Amino acid sequence: MKGLKILRCGGIIGLFLVSIAQSVFAQSGFPQPQMKPNTPLCPSPVLSRLKRHKIRVGETVQSIAQQNNLLPETLIRLNPILKQKTVPVGKEILIPPFNGIRIQSPKGATWRDIGEAYGISSDVLFELNGCAKTPNIVFIPGTNWSSSTKKDYLGLNGYPLPFVAQIGLKYGWQSSPIGQQRLFHSGVDLLADIGTNVLAAEGGEVVFVGQEGAYGILIVINHPSDRQTRYAHLSKVNVKMGESVQTGDVIGAVGITGEPDISSPHLHFEVRTKLSVGWVAQDPEIHFQTLPASK
């Protein structure tokens, strides 16, 4: 996959998302950090600053949220007990200092991975979560998330091959084994014999099938929660545009069409998320969190 040739639709943008710390603070309704002399360079994690509130008679989710300058959905996402039809009087809930959501970071994810996926500066996330070296339980600030029951951006329900494959070329800036050049690789190359079944990594709608430049024969599937997967260099396809597929459906077969970046037969697999700048590529490996680690 010729990264620099095929990523003009948004992949490289994902790598070069500039820091938007000040605008994020301003637009999300939470205060900008004020450093005082002799204080640590990094504030304590947001999740260590949650207040406890015992629900009183007559209070509602809306009234508690209004008292704390929060959206009701912020409280509900942080306190699942509030999803009940009646507010549980006497129960304690957690109140964050500003709007946002709490997520579990998948194994191997970096602050940049999470920042790109949620459209938040990785520097902002790093500081708001106590400057931890690697993310674990993460607070995502802001209000740019759905109030529906959509899944978090991380994790796929399936895998694009019938087995967990060795990775021939990883995501990110790489030295091409064929072209002897530096390129941005927008996905992972999963080693597999020609003719190996290619599977839908998650259910969704097929939005593209055909020949597409260096991708060769390509299938693109759009999934819920503004997510997309791409399957390239195929030898054949089993689906057509507009078709709905389920996780694990056979959609095609491994091939060597297009312009692969490594000589060994493989499936070039991408995961992208829809941001304001377009379909931005993510590291597919962080979506394989429920599968054995690649070697």
N, C-alpha and C positions, 0 to 999 in steps of 0.2 A: 504494500500500500504506500504510494508515494505521498507521504504526509504533506509536504509543502504544496503539492499540486492539487490535492483533493480537499484540503481543509478550509478553502476560502469561504465556505458556507458557514463557518462559525467555530471550527475546532480550535484554531490558533487563538481566537478571541478568548476562549476559555482559559488559556494559559496566561494571557496578558491582561486579564481584568484588573484595572487599576484600583488602588486603594480609595474607598469611598467612605472612610471612617466619619468625617465630619458631617457629610450629608446624611449618612445613616442615622447618626445621633439626632440630627435636627429633625428628620422626617418621622422618626419612630416614636417620638414623645418621651424619650428617657433622657436624663440629664447627662451632660458631658462631664467626664471625670475631672475633678479639680485636685491637682497635686499640691500638697503643702510641704514646707521644708521638713526634712528629716523623716518623711514618710516613705514606705516602700515604693519602688518604681511601679509595682503592679498592685492593683486593688485586689481585695479578697474576692473570691468567685461569687458571682451573682447567686448561685444556688446555696451559698453559705449565709446569705443575707435574707433569706425568706422569713417573713413574719408569720406567726401563728395567730389565728383569729377564731374564736369560738362563736359559732352562729347563734344569734339571739332571736327570740320570738319576734316575728314581724319582718325580719330581714329577708331579702331575696338576693339571688345571684346578681341581678341588675343593680340593686342598691349597694351591695358590698363593692362591686366593681366601680361604681360611680364614686364612692367614698375614697377609693384608692387610685382614681384616675386610670383605670384599666378597662379593657374590653371584657365583657362577660365571658367570651370564648377563651380568653387567657386563663381565667380562673377554672373553667371547666376542663381545659386540657391538662392543667396542673393538678386538678383535684377531681378525678373521675366520679367520686361520690356525688358530685353536683349534677350528674346526668340524670339523677332520679327526678320523678315528676314533682315531688315535694322536697323542699329544702330541709335537710336533716338538722333540726334545731338541737343545739348542745354539742354538736360535733365540731372538731377543730379542722380548719383548712389552712393551706399555705398561701401566703400573699407575696408575689414577687415585687421588686421595686419598680418594674416597668413591664410593658407588654412583651410577650415572647412565648416560646415553647421549649419544652425539655425533650431531648432525644438521647438515645443510646448510640454512641458512635460505634460503627462496625470495626472489627479487627483490621488493622492495617490502614485505616483512613487517617489522613493528615488534616491539619487545620485548613490548608488550601483546598483539599477535596470538599470539605463541608462548606467552606465559604463560597466556592464556585457554585455548588449545588443550590444554595439558598440565596445567592446574590448578595452576600454580605462580605465585607472585607475580612480576610483571614486574620489580619492584625487586630481588628475589633474583637473577633471571637476569641482570639488568644488572650487578650487582656481581660475581657469580661469573665472569662473562665479561669482566672487566677494564674495565667501564664504557665499552665501545665505543658510539659514537653509534648505529650501526645494527648489527643482528646479521648475522653471516656464518657461520662454523663455530661452532656453539653446543653447549655442554655443558648437558644437562638433568639436574639432580640428582634423586635419589630412587629409589624402587623401584616406583612406580606405573605400570609399563609391562609389556606382555605379553612372555613369552619365546617367543611364536610368531613366525612369519615375516611378521606383518602389516606393511603399509606404514606409514611415518610419516604423520601426519595431513595433511601438506601435499601439494597437487598432485592434480588430477583427471586421469583418463585421456582425457576428452573435453571437449566444450564444449556448452552447452545449445541452441545454434542452428547452422544450417548454415554460418554465417560469423561472424567476430569483429565484434561489434556495438559501436556507439558507446554509451557509458553516459549515460543521461539523468538518473539520480539515483544517487549513490554510497551506499555503506554508511556508517552512523554517524549522528551528530546532524546534521540538515539542516533548512533552512527549506523548508517545503512550498510549491511554486509554485502550488498550487491553494488550499489551506486557509489560507495566510498564518499558519502556526503552526510552532513548533519541534517536531520529532519525531525519534524514533530510528528510522532506516530499517534494517531487519534484513537487507537484501540489496542487490542492485543491479538497476536497471531497464535492461534491454538493449533498445535501440530496434530495432523490427522491425515490418514491415507485418502487419496482421491476416491471419491465415491462414498465416503462415510456420510451417513445421514446427518443433516443439520436440523436442529430442533428449535422451535420458538421458545425463547428463554422466559417468556411471559405472555399471557393472553393479550390480544389487541387486534387492531385493524391493519391489514397490509396496505400501505400507501404508495409503495413503489416496487416494481419488478422490472428488471431489464438491464441492459448494458449501460454502464456509467463510467466512462473514462478509465482511470487507473483502478477503480474498484472492480472492474470486470463485470461479471453478472452479479447484480446486487439485489437484495431484498431489504426493504425498510418497513418496520412495524412500529406503529404508534400505540402507546399504552396509556392507561389512565394516569393521572397525576403528572401530566406534561412530561412524559418520559418516552424515549424512543430507542430502539435497538436496530443495528445494521449488520448484515451478514454478506460478506464480499468474497470475490474470487470463485464463485460457485461454478459447478459443472452443469447443473440443471436446477430447475425450480419446480415445485409441486403446488404452488399457490398463484393466485392472480390478484391484481389490484382490487381493493374494495372487499376482499374476503376477510372474514373474522376467523382468528385462530385461537387455540387454547394452548396453555403451557404444555410443552412436550410434543406438540404436533410436528410431524416431519414436513419441513417447508422446502427442502432442497438437498443438495449434496455438495461435499467439498470438491473444489476444482483448482485450477491454476490460471483462470482467466484474468484479464487485466494486467496490471504491472505490480506483482508482489514485491515486497522489500526483502524477503528471504527466499532462498531456493527450495527449501523443503516444503512439501505440500501442507497446506494449513487453511484454517478458516480465519479470516480477519473479522473480528467481532468488536462492535462499538456499542457504547451506552451513552446517550445524550439526554440532556434535560433542557427544557424550553425556558429561556430567560429573555429579558427585554432585548438582548443583542442577537437572539436567534437560538438555534439548537447547538448548545455548547457540549463538547465532549468531556466525559468524566473517565476516570480510571476504572475499567470494567472489573478489575480484581476486587475492589471494595464491595462490589455487588455480589461477589461469590462468597459472602461471609458465612453461609451455612454449609459450605463445601470444604473438603480437605484443602489445605494450603497447597499452592502450586510449587513445583520444585524446578 
